[in-house]
């Protein structure tokens, strides 16, 4: 029994040794060692590259070259800045295969080459029936037509691409005059003489006639709306009492064709005019604009 046990014990020891020699643990240990070796090689290459880059960059000639490049770029930017022209062609904003490129080319070269853009001047936040507000709206319209970038009514009489003399306000005043409801501007209450002069600009210096009360204003507006459906689209009347609190009139800008810098100048001009109209005509008179 002891011999057998020894044999078994010997067999077990040999089997354990064989198993240990082919153990997965031993195999994994070999793989890990190989991975560590490759990582060490990669890291050493990376370290060498970084060390070479840092050493090269910190050399005095390289430092001087980098500084000179940045200084040269700065000088070039300063010299070229005055030569930059405002305005970017809209065709540059569309993909090469987009239908918009052809559309913009036709629109810019054909349509805007013959007729300028229509500029809308919006008024809101006040009772439009007040005679001083009527005069201020006309004066603001006149300030737009006094711009070199807008076409006044007098050039072509409102046809063939010029600013139209017809809008909801002129139609309302004309209807009021026909009904004998208007008075000369200087006779209207609360309208100073200098404001009447400014309101005369759209009419080649002829001072307009104004409506002096809400009743006469609404009656004239109703008559104008009955005569032309376009008038109703240019005003907003408060549903509760029919008071006009928002409206717009139009001017026509000069044709620009594909002159993109001129388009930008027209846009900037409208911003300046809007600010002037608010400051000079409405802010000091009780708001709105």
Phi, psi and omega in degrees: 000320179296321178295316178300315179299321179294320178297315178299316179298320178295319179299319180295319180295319179294318179298319179296322179294319179295317180297320180296325182290333180251020184293142174301328179300317179295320179296315179296324179298323178294320178295316180300321179294322179293317178299316179300322180295317179293320178298319180297322179294316180297314180297322181292324176293316178299315179298320180295320179295316179296319181296321179292318180297314181295317180296320180293317183293331183272000177288144184301315179299322179292319177303313181298319180297316179297316179298317180296323178297315180293319178296318179297319178296319178295317179296318179299319180296319181293319181292322185275344184304315180294343183270357179286127183260129177291152177105123180238125179304135181294335178295337179287342182272350183258147176301155183300328183262015182273145176294342182296331181297312178294323179297312181296322180296315179293317182297314184289317187276332183258298186292303183286350173282343181248322183231129179285167180292146177274125182255124180262131177251110186263139175239139179199162173090016179206165179280113185288348184282344180293134183298324179293327177290323176300315180295321180293322177296319177294322178294320177296319175300319178293325177297322176296315182287346174279353180284143177292348181265000179245151179263117181288166180297324188295340185293307183230017175066027177083005179243169175056042173092001178272172177297131182284139177280355185257127171206181186297325184286314178295325178293321179293317179293323178294320178295320178295322178294320178295330178270005180061043182249356184259163176229158175303149185306315184289344177267353180285139181293135176078015180245108181289161184296322182293330177289323176297322178296320179291324179289344181277350184302315180296343185249032177056038175091357179273119182292138184281167171261143186238159174267139192253358181212163178297323182295311180292325179296311181295323178295318179292320179295319178299319179294320179293320179293325178292329181278332183213125179289340180294331181298318182297331181282348184257003181226156171238123181253131180297127185300328186292321184224001177079008180288134177282122181240356180207141180198175175208149174234165186236154168229166181243125178281162178294150176299142183238346184050231180256030179274088186291323174301323178291322176301318179294321178296321178296317179298314180294326178296321179296324178295317179295316181295319178301317180293320179295317180298316179297313184291316188272335187245330189241322184302316183281352184255013175109024173094183185078181177146000000 
